[in-house]
Amino acid sequence: MSALAAITREDVGSYVYTLVLVYAILIFIRILLTWIPRIPYNRTLQAVIAFVHDVTDPYLNLFRRVIPPIRMGPAALDVSPMIALFVLFLVGRIVAAAIAG
């Protein structure tokens, strides 16, 4: 006996917004990884870090091309992830609401 689940537009919109939240968490992890100067080599940890970089860098590079880092003496502050998160949440909410109807 197979069970069929009725998927509504609201369910799909909720699923899309959940994907946006997961991607935002990956971007936040990417931001935290920039604060850690050197991580000891561990094959599993390096695989996770490489995954986070491979998934988030294409999206963040769109903003890094347009928004240069802010120079603060010898250091620089990269504000592109903050702008990218703002745009991601804004567009994600609009798309999820449009799908939900």
Contacts in CASP RR format, 6 or more apart in sequence:
PFRMAT RR
TARGET T0000
AUTHOR 0000-0000-0000
METHOD contacts of the structure
MODEL  1
MSALAAITREDVGSYVYTLVLVYAILIFIRILLTWIPRIPYNRTLQAVIA
FVHDVTDPYLNLFRRVIPPIRMGPAALDVSPMIALFVLFLVGRIVAAAIA
G
9 99 0 8 1.000
9 100 0 8 1.000
9 101 0 8 1.000
10 100 0 8 1.000
10 101 0 8 1.000
12 99 0 8 1.000
12 100 0 8 1.000
13 95 0 8 1.000
13 96 0 8 1.000
13 97 0 8 1.000
13 99 0 8 1.000
13 100 0 8 1.000
14 96 0 8 1.000
14 100 0 8 1.000
16 92 0 8 1.000
16 95 0 8 1.000
16 96 0 8 1.000
16 99 0 8 1.000
17 92 0 8 1.000
17 93 0 8 1.000
17 96 0 8 1.000
20 88 0 8 1.000
20 89 0 8 1.000
20 92 0 8 1.000
20 93 0 8 1.000
20 96 0 8 1.000
23 55 0 8 1.000
23 56 0 8 1.000
23 59 0 8 1.000
23 88 0 8 1.000
24 85 0 8 1.000
24 88 0 8 1.000
24 89 0 8 1.000
26 52 0 8 1.000
26 55 0 8 1.000
26 56 0 8 1.000
27 56 0 8 1.000
27 59 0 8 1.000
27 60 0 8 1.000
27 81 0 8 1.000
27 84 0 8 1.000
27 85 0 8 1.000
27 88 0 8 1.000
28 85 0 8 1.000
29 52 0 8 1.000
30 52 0 8 1.000
30 53 0 8 1.000
30 56 0 8 1.000
30 57 0 8 1.000
30 60 0 8 1.000
30 81 0 8 1.000
31 81 0 8 1.000
33 49 0 8 1.000
33 52 0 8 1.000
34 78 0 8 1.000
39 45 0 8 1.000
39 46 0 8 1.000
39 49 0 8 1.000
59 84 0 8 1.000
59 88 0 8 1.000
60 80 0 8 1.000
60 81 0 8 1.000
60 84 0 8 1.000
62 84 0 8 1.000
63 80 0 8 1.000
63 81 0 8 1.000
63 83 0 8 1.000
63 84 0 8 1.000
63 87 0 8 1.000
64 78 0 8 1.000
64 80 0 8 1.000
66 80 0 8 1.000
67 79 0 8 1.000
67 80 0 8 1.000
67 83 0 8 1.000
69 76 0 8 1.000
69 77 0 8 1.000
69 78 0 8 1.000
69 79 0 8 1.000
69 80 0 8 1.000
70 76 0 8 1.000
70 77 0 8 1.000
70 78 0 8 1.000
70 79 0 8 1.000
END
